[in-house]
Amino acid sequence: MTDMNSLARALLANPTKLSPVLTYLGGKESQRFPLTMLTEGVGNTKSIDRLEYEYNVKTRVRRVRPVASTVANAQGVGGALFYIPFTDKWFIKDYVLISKSGVQVRIMGDPTPQGSNYIYPVRLINPDPAASLPEADLVEGSLFGQLFAPVGTDWSRGNASNWYAPGKIRQKLGTVRKSYQLSGNAKDFVMDVQLPVDGRLTNLWMDFEEWQHMMNWKEECEMFYWYGEQTYNASGEVGMKDENGQPVVVPPGMFQQIINKDTYSQLTHGKMKSTLRDVFFGMTDARNKVVDLMTGTGGMEEFDRAMKDELTSNVYQQLNDGKFVTGSGRKLTLTGYFTTYEHIDGYTIRLTYNPLFDHGVVAEAGEKHPTSGLPLESYRMVFLDNSNYEGESNLTMVNKKGREFLRWAVAGSTVPRGFDQGSNLRASDIDGAAVHFLKMGHVLLRRFDTSLDLQCVAS
């Protein structure tokens, strides 16, 4: 095995191309980093030449507005003009509004500002002189929606229209590193790595210890993408500095990017169905509606049990003909475990095992489930919206161009194989060598309001 067919040398020559391949191979074999797999492993990456990036995000369009403060007593009796305070100037003159109980009123004039709110003059649509707008519809927080704009028969004037612009978000790229040392007397255990290159399979080799460090590096990046806590404020100022006075930038991990949070003690089909509808009801502009449910062993068991309880409680038939039990006599096999759920609203939920929730440091350090003894983190369910919006994947890895994956060695008495062996010059007097990894990047969730972090709180 020569240096020419060393994977280490190939990585030096083309790290940007080979890193996603290693992610795909390692992720496919071990499932240790599913988030990296769903982005870098399938080509959902973008490289930029800046340390910050901006992107537009279009969240769910809301055409309703809340009452800003409670209005005492029922209003509008006898067709009288009355006033409703709203939190902004979204509603437009001439339009008909509908309350939560279905009562309609027409806006009779332009709103007037009152403090931070706007006061709208309205009249009831109902011509019955005894009709009124119920007091319950005028409680602070009650919602009104805008319908259409009826106007006079002649001499009417134009009004206006509402529109939503996407919000603009700015994020920073974070830098992570990992190093390992090799002693001068280290043993060489070698493994073959089969890589798809230019449409054909090529066999390269790598020291087994080096492969383990590579996979551990990928796993640490995975934890960075999940558990990273933002170190800069809304103005982009970074308070944390290292020993050189340089800012330590950590962009928000997936748990910080997902704004929808909920808890459960025991999962039921009803809980999942209603919760998911609340979260994903706004995916009207999505294409290929796919939600990846990432969870650990505990979450997979809860998901399967909830589906089977639903079957039992609703007495579904036609499931006895070998679908859950195979074999005969003394050679029966119990099988049949749910891994996919198709919601009635049209999206598909795919169960994806995330070993990080079982064996990661957060799982090991956290509390245990009172019944199973598994880590509570193992029951965590992350419903990750992996759909396409306007031709782009909702889940994307953003890297600094030229720093997608850096790897170098500091030679001492020995030089790691795959690096230049020809020179007697050394950078260190240590009896051994060191290898270093570095990456500058971040996993971006474009639509942060269409995913869900569901945590178990069993006690």
C-alpha positions in Angstrom: 0.0 0.0 0.0 1.8 3.1 -1.3 1.3 6.7 -0.6 -0.2 7.2 -4.1 -3.4 5.3 -3.2 -3.6 6.7 0.3 -6.9 8.4 1.3 -5.0 10.9 3.3 -3.1 12.1 0.2 -6.4 12.2 -1.7 -7.9 14.4 1.0 -5.0 16.8 0.7 -5.6 17.1 -3.0 -9.3 17.5 -3.0 -10.9 17.8 0.5 -14.0 19.7 -0.7 -15.0 16.8 -3.0 -14.0 13.9 -0.8 -15.5 15.2 2.5 -19.1 14.8 1.4 -18.2 11.3 0.1 -16.8 10.3 3.5 -19.9 11.7 5.2 -22.0 9.6 2.9 -20.0 6.4 3.5 -19.5 6.9 7.2 -23.1 8.1 7.7 -24.5 5.2 5.7 -22.5 2.6 7.6 -22.8 3.9 11.2 -25.7 6.5 11.1 -23.7 8.5 13.5 -24.3 11.9 11.9 -27.7 12.1 10.2 -27.9 15.9 10.1 -24.5 16.1 8.2 -25.8 13.2 6.0 -28.9 15.1 5.0 -26.9 18.2 4.0 -23.3 17.5 3.0 -23.8 13.8 2.3 -26.5 14.5 -0.4 -25.0 17.6 -1.8 -27.1 20.3 0.0 -24.2 22.6 0.6 -23.2 26.1 -0.3 -19.8 27.7 -0.1 -19.4 31.5 0.4 -16.4 33.8 0.6 -17.6 35.7 3.7 -17.7 35.1 7.4 -21.4 36.1 7.5 -24.3 35.4 5.3 -27.9 36.6 4.8 -30.9 34.8 3.6 -34.6 35.5 3.1 -37.2 33.5 4.9 -40.9 33.6 4.3 -42.8 32.4 7.4 -46.5 31.5 7.6 -48.7 34.2 6.3 -51.2 35.3 9.0 -54.2 37.2 7.8 -55.7 37.7 11.3 -54.9 40.3 14.0 -55.6 40.3 17.7 -57.7 42.9 19.6 -55.2 45.1 21.4 -57.2 45.8 24.6 -60.6 44.6 25.9 -63.7 46.6 24.9 -66.4 46.5 27.5 -69.9 45.4 26.7 -71.4 44.1 23.5 -71.2 46.7 20.7 -73.0 47.8 17.5 -76.6 47.6 18.6 -78.9 49.5 16.2 -76.2 49.9 13.6 -74.2 52.3 15.8 -70.6 53.1 14.9 -68.2 51.7 17.5 -64.4 51.3 17.7 -62.0 48.3 18.0 -58.3 48.7 18.9 -55.9 46.5 17.0 -52.1 46.1 17.5 -51.1 47.4 14.0 -52.4 49.0 10.8 -52.8 45.8 8.9 -56.6 46.0 8.2 -57.8 48.4 5.4 -60.7 50.8 5.1 -63.9 49.4 3.4 -63.0 45.8 4.2 -65.2 43.4 6.1 -63.8 41.8 9.3 -65.0 38.6 10.8 -64.7 37.8 14.5 -64.0 34.4 16.1 -67.8 33.8 16.6 -68.5 34.6 12.9 -69.9 38.1 13.3 -69.0 40.5 10.5 -68.3 44.2 10.7 -67.2 46.7 8.0 -64.4 49.2 8.5 -66.0 52.6 8.0 -62.9 54.9 8.0 -59.1 55.0 8.3 -57.7 53.9 11.7 -56.3 56.5 14.1 -53.2 55.8 16.2 -53.6 55.6 20.0 -50.3 54.9 21.7 -48.8 51.8 20.1 -52.2 50.6 18.8 -54.7 51.7 16.1 -58.4 52.4 16.6 -60.7 51.2 13.8 -64.3 52.6 13.3 -66.6 49.8 12.4 -70.3 48.9 11.9 -72.1 45.6 12.0 -73.0 44.0 8.6 -76.2 42.5 10.1 -79.1 44.9 9.5 -81.1 43.6 12.5 -81.4 46.5 14.9 -81.1 44.1 17.8 -77.8 42.5 16.6 -74.6 43.2 18.4 -71.0 42.1 18.5 -70.6 39.7 21.5 -68.4 40.9 24.4 -66.4 37.6 24.1 -65.2 38.7 20.7 -63.8 42.0 22.1 -61.6 40.5 24.8 -57.9 41.3 24.4 -56.2 38.8 22.2 -59.4 37.7 20.3 -58.7 37.4 16.6 -60.3 39.1 13.6 -59.8 38.2 10.0 -60.0 40.4 6.9 -62.4 39.2 4.1 -63.3 41.5 1.2 -64.2 45.2 0.5 -67.8 46.0 -0.4 -68.2 49.6 -1.5 -71.0 52.1 -2.6 -72.9 51.7 -5.9 -71.3 54.8 -7.4 -68.4 57.2 -6.9 -66.4 54.7 -4.8 -62.7 55.3 -4.4 -59.8 52.8 -4.4 -58.5 51.4 -1.1 -55.3 49.5 -0.7 -53.8 46.0 -0.5 -51.6 44.1 1.9 -48.5 42.1 1.0 -45.8 40.1 2.9 -42.1 40.6 2.2 -39.8 37.8 3.3 -37.7 38.5 6.4 -34.0 38.9 6.1 -31.8 37.0 8.6 -28.1 37.3 9.1 -26.0 34.5 10.5 -22.3 33.9 11.2 -20.1 30.9 10.3 -18.5 29.1 13.3 -15.1 27.4 13.3 -14.5 24.1 15.0 -11.2 22.1 15.3 -10.0 18.7 16.4 -6.5 17.4 16.8 -4.9 14.0 17.6 -1.4 12.8 18.2 0.5 9.7 17.0 3.4 8.3 18.9 6.6 7.4 17.1 6.1 3.8 18.0 2.5 3.5 16.9 1.2 0.3 15.2 -0.2 0.4 11.8 -3.6 -1.1 11.3 -4.9 -0.5 7.8 -8.4 -0.5 6.3 -9.7 -0.3 2.8 -12.1 2.5 1.8 -14.0 2.1 -1.4 -14.9 5.4 -2.9 -17.1 6.2 -5.9 -14.9 8.4 -8.1 -16.0 9.6 -11.6 -18.6 6.9 -11.9 -16.5 4.0 -10.8 -15.3 2.5 -7.5 -11.8 3.2 -6.4 -10.0 1.4 -3.5 -8.0 3.7 -1.3 -6.6 2.9 2.1 -6.2 4.7 5.5 -4.8 3.8 8.9 -7.6 2.4 11.0 -6.7 4.8 13.8 -6.9 7.7 11.4 -10.3 6.5 10.1 -11.6 6.4 13.7 -10.4 10.0 14.3 -12.1 11.0 11.0 -15.4 9.5 12.1 -15.1 11.1 15.6 -14.4 14.5 13.9 -17.6 14.1 11.9 -19.5 13.3 15.1 -18.2 16.3 16.9 -19.3 18.5 13.9 -22.7 16.8 14.2 -23.0 17.8 17.9 -21.9 21.4 16.8 -24.8 21.5 14.3 -27.3 20.2 16.9 -26.4 21.7 20.2 -24.5 24.9 19.3 -25.6 27.9 21.4 -25.3 31.3 19.7 -22.5 33.4 21.1 -23.4 36.7 19.4 -26.3 39.1 20.1 -28.9 40.6 17.8 -26.4 43.2 16.6 -23.8 40.5 15.7 -21.5 41.4 18.6 -19.5 38.4 20.0 -18.9 38.7 23.8 -16.7 35.6 24.1 -13.0 36.0 23.2 -10.2 33.4 23.1 -6.7 33.8 24.6 -5.7 35.7 21.5 -8.5 38.2 21.8 -10.3 36.6 18.8 -14.1 36.3 18.8 -15.3 32.7 19.5 -18.3 32.4 17.1 -20.9 29.7 17.6 -23.9 30.0 15.3 -27.3 28.7 16.6 -27.6 24.9 16.4 -30.6 23.1 15.2 -32.3 23.2 18.6 -32.0 27.0 18.8 -33.2 27.5 15.2 -36.4 25.5 15.7 -38.9 27.8 17.4 -41.7 25.3 17.9 -41.2 23.5 21.2 -43.5 21.0 23.0 -43.4 18.2 25.5 -45.0 14.8 26.1 -44.9 12.1 28.8 -46.3 9.2 26.7 -46.8 9.7 23.0 -50.3 9.1 21.5 -51.4 9.2 17.9 -53.9 12.0 18.8 -51.1 14.1 20.4 -48.8 13.6 17.4 -51.6 14.3 14.8 -52.8 17.5 16.4 -49.4 18.8 17.3 -48.0 18.2 13.8 -51.0 19.8 12.2 -50.5 23.0 14.3 -46.8 23.1 13.2 -47.0 22.0 9.6 -50.3 23.6 8.6 -48.3 26.5 7.1 -46.4 24.3 4.6 -48.7 25.4 1.8 -45.8 26.5 -0.5 -43.7 23.5 0.1 -42.8 21.0 -2.6 -42.0 17.3 -1.8 -43.4 17.7 1.7 -41.1 15.5 3.8 -40.5 15.6 7.5 -37.7 13.6 9.0 -38.4 12.5 12.6 -35.0 12.1 14.2 -35.0 10.3 17.5 -33.3 7.7 19.7 -34.2 4.2 20.7 -36.8 5.4 23.2 -38.5 7.7 20.7 -38.6 4.9 18.1 -40.4 2.7 20.7 -42.8 5.4 21.6 -43.6 6.1 17.9 -44.2 2.4 17.2 -46.4 1.9 20.3 -48.5 5.0 19.5 -49.2 3.7 16.0 -50.1 0.2 17.3 -52.3 1.7 20.0 -54.2 3.7 17.3 -54.7 0.5 15.4 -56.0 -1.4 18.4 -58.3 1.4 19.7 -59.9 1.8 16.3 -60.2 -1.9 15.7 -58.7 -1.8 12.2 -59.0 -5.1 10.4 -57.1 -7.0 7.7 -53.8 -7.0 9.7 -53.8 -10.7 10.6 -52.7 -12.3 7.4 -48.9 -12.6 8.2 -48.3 -8.9 8.4 -47.1 -8.8 12.0 -46.5 -12.6 12.7 -44.6 -14.9 10.2 -43.8 -18.6 10.3 -45.8 -21.4 11.8 -45.8 -24.0 14.6 -42.8 -23.4 16.9 -41.1 -21.1 14.5 -43.1 -17.9 14.8 -41.6 -14.5 14.4 -43.1 -11.3 15.7 -42.3 -8.5 13.3 -43.8 -5.3 12.0 -42.5 -2.0 13.3 -43.8 1.4 12.2 -41.1 3.7 10.6 -43.3 6.0 8.4 -46.5 8.0 9.0 -48.5 9.7 6.3 -50.5 12.6 7.8 -53.9 13.3 6.4 -52.7 16.8 5.5 -50.5 15.4 2.8 -46.9 15.2 4.2 -44.9 12.1 5.0 -43.0 11.6 8.3 -40.0 9.3 8.0 -38.5 7.9 11.2 -34.7 8.3 11.3 -32.5 6.9 14.1 -30.1 9.4 15.6 -27.5 7.6 17.8 -26.4 11.0 19.2 -29.7 11.0 21.2 -28.8 7.6 22.7 -25.0 7.7 23.2 -24.0 11.3 22.9 -22.5 13.3 25.8 -25.8 15.1 26.3 -27.7 11.8 26.7 -25.0 10.3 29.0 -25.0 13.4 31.2 -28.8 13.9 31.3 -31.6 12.4 33.3 -32.9 8.8 32.8 -36.4 7.7 31.9 -38.1 6.5 35.0 -39.5 3.3 33.4 -37.0 2.2 30.7 -33.8 3.6 32.2 -32.8 5.0 28.8 -31.6 8.6 28.7 -34.5 11.1 28.4 -32.7 12.5 25.4 -33.3 9.1 23.7 -37.0 10.0 23.7 -36.5 13.4 22.1 -38.3 13.7 18.8 -37.2 16.3 16.3 -39.6 16.7 13.4 -37.3 18.3 10.8 -38.9 19.9 7.8 -36.8 18.6 4.9 -39.1 19.9 2.1 -38.2 22.1 -0.8 -39.2 25.8 -0.9 -38.9 27.8 -4.1 -36.5 25.2 -5.5 -34.2 25.1 -2.5 -33.8 22.5 0.2 -35.0 23.7 3.6 -31.9 22.1 5.2 -28.5 23.4 3.8 -24.9 23.4 5.0 -23.2 26.7 4.5 -19.4 26.7 4.5 -16.6 29.3 4.2 -15.1 28.9 0.7 -11.7 27.1 1.0 -12.3 26.1 4.6 -15.0 23.5 4.1 -12.6 20.9 5.4 -8.9 21.5 6.3 -6.6 18.8 7.5 -2.8 19.1 8.0 0.0 17.4 10.0 2.8 18.6 12.2 5.6 16.1 11.8 8.0 15.2 14.6 10.1 12.0 14.7 7.5 10.5 12.3 5.4 11.7 9.5 1.8 10.5 9.2 1.4 8.5 6.0 -0.2 10.3 3.1 1.8 13.4 3.9 5.2 14.3 2.4 7.7 11.6 3.5 10.7 12.8 1.5 12.2 15.6 3.7 14.3 15.2 6.8 13.0 18.6 8.0 10.6 18.5 11.0 8.3 21.1 12.5 8.5 19.6 16.0 11.0 17.7 18.2 8.4 15.4 19.7 8.8 11.7 19.3 5.6 11.4 17.2 3.3 13.6 15.1 0.1 15.5 15.2 -2.8 15.8 12.8 -5.3 18.7 12.8 -8.9 19.1 11.5 -10.6 22.5 10.9 -13.9 23.5 9.5 -15.8 26.8 9.2 -19.5 26.2 8.5 -23.0 26.0 9.8 -26.2 24.0 9.1 -29.1 26.3 8.1 -32.8 25.7 8.7 -34.4 28.2 6.3 -38.0 27.9 7.5 -37.6 27.8 11.3 -41.4 27.7 12.0 -42.1 24.4 10.2 -40.1 22.1 12.4 -40.8 20.8 15.9 -38.6 19.8 18.9 -40.7 17.4 21.1 -39.1 16.5 24.4 -40.1 13.8 26.8 -40.8 14.9 30.4 -41.7 11.5 32.0 -41.2 11.5 35.7 
